[in-house]
Amino acid sequence: MNQTNKATAGISTSKVFIPITIGLLVVGWMFWREFDVKSFVNIDFTWTNIGFILLAGALIVFRDFWLVVRFRMMTNQELSWKQGFRVNTLKEFASTVMPTTIGGGGLIILFLNREGINAGRSTTIAMVNLFLDNLYLILGCLIIFLFIPFAHIFNSTTVVASSISVVFWVVFPILCIWNLTLHIGLFHRPQLIARFFRQFFRLPFLKRFQAHALTFGDNLIEASVEIKKKSFTFWLRAFGATTLSWSARFLVVNALFLAFDAAQGKQLIIFVRQIIIFVAMVVSPTPGGSGLSEIAFKGLYSDLTLGIGPMLVIICAWRVITYYTYLLLGVVITPRWIRRSFGKKEQQ
């Protein structure tokens, strides 16, 4: 396999058809299984609910804007707005065509490097972004648990909803431990964490991952040196951009529920459950959580007073805005990026 194939195998545009097929099959199954003519006939599209649907689309644009701002901030404005948009879009596209357990975050190093950011700084940015994203999710969950009873957060009226709760309580502690490890490695004792990974991955059943563990340890040490130079103000701004971007992503669903005048008194619960779904879907084996995300959404929100017609419309709109949009953008941008980034080099 040549250099281009190795570098871009994970983001091949041909893989777009896999998540699209899975998603369409699941949504089609939902429509076939629960289709109710009356429920759809009663949906009244007005300028008000169309406006809320447009607001949902604007929120995802707002979310991407702050992610691009964060990339520019991390590179000391060396990335132009166009380059930041390209890196962010490529990262989101990679996340949609790769299993959620892998994600597209690791490819940020490649994307940034091809935009002129050296490998060391690209590695630092990828690790810092991962740490900040996880920190938002962890703090968000902890704040939620302090003020909202578990009985309101977790819907236990269906088997799917109960299963999501179980998955969440398995994944959330692992997420906390992983981010604590990153915190210690990035800000305090990178050599200690690197040494731990080297020893841990010497276990017989983990030896095949040993090379990756060694690379991770080296990258962590290099990233730590760069990170310690950043000021407290920098971290406040970086986490502020992270908070705005993630909050906008989760508020998309609030706007869609408001579009159908649904659950107006439960907007906080709707927002909270988006975080729960996202954390639970971290272990999804399907590309971008395709298929499983739709099932999880319907299961977790099944206790809200809403007909099946509006619920299916909300699910479709949610996935189009937060998922299929990135598939479409990726199909347009990725081939041109591959030709521009690797074409000349491959010909030489």
C-alpha positions in Angstrom: 0.0 0.0 0.0 1.5 3.4 -1.0 1.7 6.5 1.1 -1.5 8.0 0.0 -3.5 4.8 0.6 -2.0 4.4 4.1 -2.7 7.9 5.1 -6.2 8.1 3.7 -7.6 4.6 4.1 -9.7 5.6 7.1 -11.4 8.5 5.4 -12.0 7.1 1.9 -15.2 8.6 0.4 -16.3 5.2 -0.7 -17.0 4.4 2.9 -19.8 7.0 2.9 -22.2 4.3 1.6 -21.8 2.2 4.7 -23.2 4.6 7.3 -25.8 5.9 4.9 -27.1 2.4 4.3 -27.1 1.5 8.0 -28.9 4.8 8.9 -31.5 4.5 6.1 -32.2 0.9 7.0 -32.8 1.7 10.7 -35.0 4.7 10.0 -36.9 2.8 7.3 -37.5 0.0 9.8 -38.8 2.5 12.3 -41.2 3.9 9.8 -42.4 0.5 8.7 -42.8 -0.8 12.2 -44.5 2.3 13.7 -46.0 4.2 10.8 -49.3 5.9 11.8 -51.0 7.9 9.2 -52.9 10.0 11.7 -49.7 10.9 13.5 -48.2 12.3 10.3 -51.3 14.0 9.1 -51.6 15.9 12.3 -48.1 17.5 11.9 -48.7 21.1 11.1 -45.8 22.8 9.4 -45.9 26.5 10.2 -43.4 29.4 9.9 -42.7 28.9 13.6 -41.6 25.3 13.5 -39.7 25.9 10.2 -37.9 28.7 12.0 -36.9 26.4 14.8 -35.6 23.8 12.3 -33.6 26.6 10.6 -32.3 27.5 14.1 -31.2 23.9 14.6 -29.1 24.2 11.4 -27.7 27.6 12.5 -26.6 26.0 15.8 -24.5 23.4 14.0 -22.9 26.2 12.0 -22.2 28.1 15.3 -20.7 24.9 16.7 -18.3 24.5 13.8 -17.4 28.2 14.0 -16.1 27.8 17.5 -14.2 24.6 16.6 -12.4 26.5 13.9 -11.7 29.3 16.4 -10.2 26.7 18.7 -7.9 25.3 15.9 -6.8 28.9 15.1 -6.2 29.6 18.8 -4.1 26.4 19.2 -1.9 27.3 16.2 -1.4 30.9 17.2 -3.5 32.0 14.2 -1.2 30.3 11.8 -4.1 28.4 10.3 -6.3 30.6 8.1 -10.1 30.5 8.5 -10.3 28.4 5.3 -7.6 26.0 6.6 -9.3 25.7 10.0 -12.7 25.0 8.3 -11.0 22.3 6.1 -9.3 20.6 9.0 -12.5 20.6 11.1 -14.6 19.3 8.2 -12.1 16.5 7.4 -12.0 15.5 11.1 -15.8 15.4 11.3 -16.1 13.5 8.0 -13.5 10.9 9.3 -15.7 10.5 12.5 -18.8 9.8 10.4 -17.1 7.0 8.3 -15.1 5.3 11.0 -16.5 3.4 14.0 -17.2 5.7 17.0 -14.8 3.6 19.1 -12.0 4.9 16.8 -13.3 8.3 15.8 -11.6 10.8 13.6 -9.7 12.7 16.3 -6.5 10.8 15.8 -6.3 12.0 12.1 -6.2 15.6 13.2 -2.4 15.2 13.4 -2.3 14.2 9.7 -4.8 17.0 8.7 -2.9 19.7 10.5 0.5 18.5 9.3 -0.7 18.8 5.7 -1.7 22.3 6.4 1.8 23.3 7.4 1.8 22.6 11.2 4.7 20.4 12.2 4.1 16.9 13.6 5.0 17.8 17.2 2.6 20.7 17.4 -0.1 18.8 15.5 0.2 16.0 18.1 -0.1 18.5 20.9 -3.2 20.1 19.4 -4.9 16.7 18.9 -4.2 15.7 22.5 -5.3 19.0 24.0 -8.5 19.0 21.9 -9.3 15.5 23.2 -8.7 16.5 26.8 -10.9 19.6 26.5 -13.7 17.7 24.8 -13.7 15.0 27.4 -13.5 17.6 30.2 -16.7 19.3 28.9 -18.5 16.0 28.9 -17.3 15.0 32.3 -18.0 18.3 34.0 -21.4 18.5 32.2 -22.4 15.1 33.6 -21.2 15.9 37.1 -23.1 19.2 37.2 -26.2 17.5 35.9 -26.0 14.8 38.5 -25.8 17.4 41.3 -29.0 19.2 40.3 -31.2 16.7 38.5 -32.5 13.4 40.0 -31.3 10.3 38.1 -35.0 9.2 37.7 -35.5 12.3 35.5 -32.3 11.9 33.5 -32.5 8.3 32.6 -35.7 7.0 31.0 -36.3 3.4 32.2 -39.7 2.9 30.4 -38.1 0.8 27.6 -35.5 -1.9 27.3 -33.5 0.3 24.9 -33.5 3.3 27.4 -32.5 1.0 30.3 -29.7 -0.5 28.2 -28.4 3.0 27.4 -28.2 3.8 31.1 -26.1 0.6 31.7 -23.8 1.5 28.8 -23.4 5.0 30.1 -22.4 3.9 33.6 -19.8 1.6 32.1 -18.3 4.2 29.7 -18.5 7.3 32.0 -16.0 6.0 34.7 -13.6 4.9 31.9 -13.9 8.4 30.3 -13.0 10.0 33.7 -10.0 7.7 34.2 -8.8 8.3 30.7 -9.0 12.1 31.0 -7.4 12.0 34.4 -4.5 10.0 32.8 -4.3 12.7 30.0 -4.3 15.5 32.7 -1.4 13.9 34.6 0.5 13.2 31.4 0.0 16.6 29.8 0.3 18.8 32.8 2.3 17.0 35.5 4.2 13.7 34.9 4.3 12.7 31.3 7.3 10.4 31.8 5.4 8.5 34.5 2.4 7.9 32.2 4.6 7.0 29.3 6.5 4.5 31.4 3.2 3.0 32.6 1.9 2.5 29.0 5.2 0.9 28.0 5.0 -1.6 30.9 1.2 -2.2 30.6 1.4 -3.0 26.9 4.1 -5.6 27.5 1.3 -8.0 28.7 1.1 -11.0 26.2 -2.5 -10.2 25.0 -1.6 -6.5 24.4 1.8 -6.8 22.7 0.4 -6.2 19.3 -0.5 -2.6 20.5 2.9 -2.1 22.0 4.2 0.1 19.1 1.2 2.4 19.4 1.6 2.6 23.1 5.3 3.7 22.7 4.3 6.3 20.1 1.6 7.6 22.5 4.1 7.9 25.3 6.6 9.8 23.2 3.9 12.1 21.9 2.6 12.8 25.4 6.1 13.8 26.6 6.5 16.1 23.6 3.1 17.6 24.0 3.6 18.3 27.7 6.6 20.5 27.0 4.6 22.7 24.6 1.5 22.8 26.9 3.3 24.0 30.0 4.2 27.2 28.1 0.5 28.2 27.8 -1.0 30.9 30.1 -4.1 30.5 32.3 -5.9 32.9 30.0 -5.2 30.7 27.0 -6.9 27.7 28.8 -9.9 29.8 29.7 -10.4 30.8 26.1 -9.8 27.3 24.8 -12.3 25.8 27.2 -14.7 28.6 26.5 -14.6 27.8 22.8 -15.1 24.1 23.6 -18.1 24.8 25.8 -19.8 27.0 23.2 -19.2 24.4 20.4 -20.4 21.4 22.4 -23.4 23.2 23.9 -24.5 24.3 20.4 -24.3 20.7 19.1 -26.6 19.4 21.9 -29.0 22.4 21.6 -29.8 21.3 18.1 -32.2 18.7 19.5 -33.8 21.3 21.8 -34.6 23.5 18.8 -36.1 20.5 16.9 -38.4 19.6 19.8 -39.5 23.2 20.1 -40.2 23.1 16.3 -43.1 20.7 17.2 -44.1 22.6 20.3 -43.1 19.5 22.3 -41.8 19.1 25.9 -41.4 22.9 26.4 -41.1 22.3 30.2 -38.4 19.7 29.8 -35.8 21.5 27.7 -33.1 20.9 30.3 -33.8 17.1 30.3 -33.7 17.1 26.5 -30.3 18.7 26.6 -29.0 16.4 29.3 -30.0 13.3 27.4 -28.0 14.4 24.4 -24.9 14.2 26.5 -26.0 10.8 27.8 -26.5 9.5 24.3 -23.2 10.9 23.1 -21.2 9.3 25.9 -23.0 5.9 25.5 -22.3 6.0 21.7 -18.6 6.3 22.3 -18.5 2.4 22.2 -20.6 2.1 19.1 -19.0 -0.3 16.5 -20.9 1.3 13.6 -19.5 4.3 11.6 -20.4 7.5 13.5 -22.9 5.5 15.6 -25.0 5.1 12.5 -28.2 3.1 13.2 -27.5 2.7 16.9 -27.8 6.5 17.5 -31.3 6.6 15.9 -32.4 3.7 18.1 -30.9 5.2 21.2 -32.5 8.6 20.5 -36.0 7.1 20.1 -35.5 4.9 23.2 -34.2 7.6 25.5 -36.9 10.2 24.5 -39.8 7.7 24.4 -41.3 9.0 27.7 -41.9 12.5 26.3 -45.4 13.3 25.2 -44.9 13.3 21.4 -46.5 11.3 18.6 -44.5 8.8 16.6 -44.8 11.0 13.5 -43.1 14.1 15.0 -40.6 11.9 16.8 -39.4 10.2 13.5 -39.3 13.6 11.8 -37.1 14.9 14.7 -34.8 11.9 14.4 -34.4 12.4 10.7 -33.7 16.1 11.0 -31.3 15.5 13.9 -29.2 13.1 11.9 -29.3 15.2 8.7 -28.1 18.3 10.6 -25.5 16.7 12.9 -24.3 13.7 10.7 -25.2 13.6 7.1 -24.2 17.2 6.5 -20.6 16.2 7.4 -20.8 13.2 5.0 -21.8 15.5 2.2 -19.2 18.1 3.0 -16.6 15.4 3.3 -17.4 13.8 -0.1 -16.9 17.3 -1.7 -13.7 18.3 0.2 -11.8 15.0 0.8 -11.0 14.0 -2.8 -9.6 17.5 -3.5 -7.7 17.5 -0.3 -6.1 14.1 -1.0 -5.1 15.3 -4.5 -3.7 18.5 -3.2 -1.9 17.0 -0.2 -0.5 13.8 -1.7 -0.8 14.1 -5.5 2.4 15.9 -6.3 4.4 14.0 -3.8 3.2 10.6 -5.2 4.2 11.7 -8.7 7.8 12.5 -7.8 
